[in-house]
């Protein structure tokens, strides 16, 4: 029986007034090699246009992540495929790719590539883990700023969590309850408090708590799409189902 379970889930709230999200999250599992690929892409703008751009980016990243190609090389292909907005001089979409693989024993290896999304968070128990991603400089014609890919190789043990979110979370409350927004440290402190209060909190509940808190900071009128994904490495929970014969003999075959 498996001695480890990778619990992955996400939560999302659309920008106020929109019926379709500009943030796109994809999750796929490949049981043959114990691989899980999670992709979060944030399209430029909002609504249908942003959704199309984010969907294109996320699906490209997703497909390439299951290929034998190196993940950073895949990210470069995505960046070279996506054009730069002529007006804003920025990329049409940002993305985070997490290639998660269960190694022998009780460790999970995460190959993480980030482009222009808020930095991911890692918790070992309730303790926040800090690391320095490898910086890969990109050179694209038409971009007004230096573009950088962040690449990290992480190991998650039992009780560890990886939290990924869009800038709708870090910018929540900007100009309202918080002049500079919730920011990365605000999300980190809140997530840490949630884990301390409930060490066994599920990925679904933690992602939902972060998104709901960001929404409340926006006074329940989200100024951007808010998306959060959580990976929780834990022991499996066993379920034993006991059943008996039917009330009548005639139903034995059924």
C-alpha positions as CSV (number, residue, x, y, z in Angstrom):
1,X,0.0,0.0,0.0
2,X,1.1,3.6,-0.6
3,X,2.8,5.2,2.4
4,X,2.3,8.7,1.2
5,X,-0.5,10.8,-0.3
6,X,-0.2,14.0,-2.3
7,X,-3.3,16.1,-1.6
8,X,-3.8,18.8,-4.3
9,X,-6.7,21.3,-4.5
10,X,-7.4,24.9,-5.4
11,X,-9.9,27.7,-4.8
12,X,-10.8,30.6,-7.1
13,X,-12.9,33.8,-7.1
14,X,-13.4,35.8,-10.3
15,X,-13.0,39.5,-10.6
16,X,-16.1,41.3,-9.6
17,X,-18.6,41.5,-12.4
18,X,-16.9,38.8,-14.5
19,X,-18.5,35.4,-15.3
20,X,-15.2,33.9,-16.6
21,X,-11.8,33.9,-14.9
22,X,-8.5,35.2,-16.3
23,X,-6.7,32.8,-14.0
24,X,-6.5,29.2,-15.3
25,X,-5.5,26.2,-13.2
26,X,-4.8,22.8,-14.6
27,X,-4.0,19.5,-12.7
28,X,-3.1,16.2,-14.3
29,X,-1.8,12.9,-12.8
30,X,0.3,10.3,-14.5
31,X,0.1,7.2,-12.3
32,X,2.7,5.3,-14.4
33,X,5.6,7.4,-12.9
34,X,3.9,8.9,-9.9
35,X,3.9,12.4,-11.5
36,X,1.5,15.3,-10.9
37,X,1.7,18.5,-12.9
38,X,0.0,21.7,-11.7
39,X,-0.1,24.8,-13.8
40,X,-1.4,28.2,-12.8
41,X,-1.5,30.9,-15.5
42,X,-2.7,34.5,-15.1
43,X,-3.8,36.2,-18.4
44,X,-3.3,39.8,-19.1
45,X,-6.5,41.8,-18.3
46,X,-9.7,40.0,-17.3
47,X,-12.7,38.2,-18.7
48,X,-12.7,36.3,-22.0
49,X,-9.5,37.7,-23.4
50,X,-7.5,36.9,-20.3
51,X,-9.0,33.5,-20.1
52,X,-8.0,32.7,-23.7
53,X,-4.4,33.9,-23.1
54,X,-4.1,32.0,-19.8
55,X,-5.7,28.8,-21.2
56,X,-3.2,28.9,-24.1
57,X,-0.3,29.3,-21.7
58,X,-1.4,26.8,-19.2
59,X,-2.2,24.1,-21.7
60,X,1.2,24.6,-23.5
61,X,3.0,24.4,-20.1
62,X,1.0,21.3,-19.1
63,X,1.7,19.4,-22.3
64,X,5.4,20.2,-22.3
65,X,5.7,19.2,-18.7
66,X,4.8,15.7,-19.5
67,X,7.4,15.5,-22.2
68,X,11.0,14.4,-21.7
69,X,12.1,18.0,-22.2
70,X,13.8,19.9,-19.4
71,X,11.2,22.1,-17.6
72,X,13.2,25.3,-17.9
73,X,13.6,24.7,-21.7
74,X,9.8,24.1,-21.9
75,X,9.3,27.5,-20.1
76,X,11.6,29.2,-22.6
77,X,9.5,27.8,-25.5
78,X,6.4,29.1,-23.9
79,X,7.9,32.6,-23.5
80,X,9.1,32.6,-27.1
81,X,5.7,31.6,-28.3
82,X,3.8,34.2,-26.3
83,X,4.0,37.7,-27.8
84,X,4.6,40.9,-25.8
85,X,1.7,43.3,-25.6
86,X,2.4,46.2,-27.9
87,X,0.7,48.7,-25.6
88,X,1.9,47.6,-22.1
89,X,5.1,46.0,-23.2
90,X,4.6,43.1,-20.9
91,X,3.9,39.4,-21.5
92,X,0.3,38.3,-22.3
93,X,0.3,35.8,-19.5
94,X,2.3,34.8,-16.4
95,X,2.6,31.2,-15.2
96,X,3.8,28.8,-12.5
97,X,4.5,25.2,-13.2
98,X,5.0,22.6,-10.5
99,X,6.2,19.1,-11.6
100,X,5.6,16.9,-8.6
101,X,7.0,13.4,-8.3
102,X,7.0,10.9,-5.5
103,X,10.4,9.5,-4.9
104,X,11.3,6.5,-2.8
105,X,10.3,6.6,0.9
106,X,8.5,9.6,2.3
107,X,9.8,12.4,0.1
108,X,8.3,14.2,-2.8
109,X,10.4,16.1,-5.4
110,X,9.0,19.3,-6.8
111,X,10.5,20.9,-10.0
112,X,9.1,24.5,-9.9
113,X,9.3,27.1,-12.6
114,X,7.8,30.6,-12.0
115,X,7.3,33.5,-14.3
116,X,6.0,36.8,-12.9
117,X,3.5,35.2,-10.5
118,X,4.0,35.9,-6.8
119,X,6.6,33.6,-5.3
120,X,5.4,30.3,-4.1
121,X,5.4,29.5,-0.3
122,X,6.6,26.3,1.3
123,X,5.7,25.2,4.9
124,X,7.3,22.3,6.7
125,X,4.7,21.7,9.4
126,X,3.7,25.3,10.4
127,X,7.3,26.6,9.8
128,X,7.8,28.7,6.6
129,X,10.8,27.5,4.5
130,X,12.8,30.1,2.6
131,X,15.0,29.4,-0.4
132,X,16.6,31.2,-3.3
133,X,15.4,30.2,-6.7
134,X,17.8,30.0,-9.6
135,X,17.3,33.1,-11.8
136,X,17.3,32.6,-15.6
137,X,17.4,35.8,-17.6
138,X,15.2,36.1,-20.7
139,X,15.8,38.4,-23.6
140,X,12.7,39.1,-25.6
141,X,12.3,41.9,-28.1
142,X,9.7,44.5,-27.2
143,X,9.7,43.9,-23.4
144,X,10.3,47.1,-21.4
145,X,11.7,45.3,-18.3
146,X,14.1,42.5,-17.6
147,X,12.3,39.2,-17.6
148,X,13.4,36.4,-15.3
149,X,12.4,32.8,-14.9
150,X,12.7,31.4,-11.4
151,X,13.7,27.7,-11.2
152,X,13.7,25.7,-8.0
153,X,14.2,22.1,-7.0
154,X,12.4,21.4,-3.8
155,X,11.8,18.3,-1.6
156,X,8.6,18.0,0.5
157,X,8.4,15.5,3.3
158,X,5.4,14.3,5.3
159,X,3.5,17.4,6.7
160,X,4.9,19.8,4.1
161,X,2.9,22.1,1.9
162,X,3.4,24.1,-1.3
163,X,1.2,27.1,-1.8
164,X,0.9,28.9,-5.2
165,X,-1.4,31.8,-5.9
166,X,-2.0,34.6,-8.4
167,X,-1.4,38.3,-7.8
168,X,-5.1,38.7,-7.0
169,X,-4.2,37.4,-3.5
170,X,-1.1,39.5,-2.9
171,X,-2.8,42.7,-4.2
172,X,-6.0,42.2,-2.3
173,X,-7.1,45.2,-0.2
174,X,-4.9,47.6,-2.2
175,X,-6.1,51.1,-1.7
176,X,-8.8,50.0,0.7
177,X,-8.1,48.1,3.9
178,X,-4.4,47.9,3.0
179,X,-2.7,50.7,1.1
180,X,-0.1,48.4,-0.4
181,X,-2.2,45.3,-0.6
182,X,-2.0,42.1,1.3
183,X,1.4,41.3,-0.2
184,X,3.5,38.1,0.0
185,X,4.2,38.4,3.7
186,X,0.5,38.9,4.5
187,X,-0.4,35.6,2.7
188,X,2.5,33.8,4.4
189,X,1.5,34.9,7.9
190,X,-2.2,34.1,7.3
191,X,-1.4,30.6,5.9
192,X,1.0,29.9,8.8
193,X,-1.7,30.9,11.3
194,X,-4.2,28.5,9.6
195,X,-1.8,25.6,9.7
196,X,-0.9,26.3,13.4
197,X,-4.6,26.4,14.3
198,X,-5.3,23.2,12.4
199,X,-2.1,21.1,11.6
200,X,-4.2,18.6,9.5
201,X,-6.0,21.3,7.4
202,X,-6.6,19.9,3.9
203,X,-5.4,21.5,0.7
204,X,-9.0,22.4,-0.2
205,X,-9.7,24.1,3.2
206,X,-6.4,26.0,3.2
207,X,-6.8,27.2,-0.4
208,X,-10.4,28.2,0.3
209,X,-9.4,30.1,3.5
210,X,-6.7,32.1,1.7
211,X,-9.0,33.0,-1.2
212,X,-11.8,34.0,1.1
213,X,-9.5,36.2,3.2
214,X,-8.2,37.9,0.1
215,X,-11.8,38.5,-1.0
216,X,-12.7,40.0,2.4
217,X,-9.8,42.4,2.1
218,X,-11.3,43.5,-1.2
219,X,-14.5,44.1,0.7
220,X,-16.2,41.2,-1.2
221,X,-15.6,43.0,-4.5
222,X,-12.6,41.4,-6.0
223,X,-10.5,43.8,-8.1
224,X,-8.8,40.8,-9.9
225,X,-9.2,37.1,-10.2
226,X,-8.0,35.4,-7.0
227,X,-6.7,31.9,-7.3
228,X,-4.8,29.7,-4.8
229,X,-3.5,26.2,-5.1
230,X,-2.1,24.0,-2.3
231,X,-0.1,20.8,-2.3
232,X,-0.1,18.9,1.0
233,X,2.1,15.8,1.5
234,X,0.6,13.6,4.2
235,X,0.0,10.0,5.3
236,X,-3.0,8.3,3.5
237,X,-6.2,8.0,5.5
238,X,-7.6,4.5,5.4
239,X,-11.3,3.7,5.0
240,X,-12.7,0.3,5.9
241,X,-16.1,-0.5,4.4
242,X,-18.0,-3.4,5.9
243,X,-21.2,-4.7,4.3
244,X,-23.4,-7.7,4.8
245,X,-25.9,-9.8,2.9
246,X,-29.1,-8.2,1.4
247,X,-32.4,-8.4,3.3
248,X,-33.8,-11.0,0.9
249,X,-32.0,-14.0,-0.6
250,X,-33.2,-13.1,-4.1
251,X,-30.9,-10.1,-4.1
252,X,-27.7,-12.1,-3.3
253,X,-26.6,-12.0,-7.0
254,X,-27.1,-8.3,-7.2
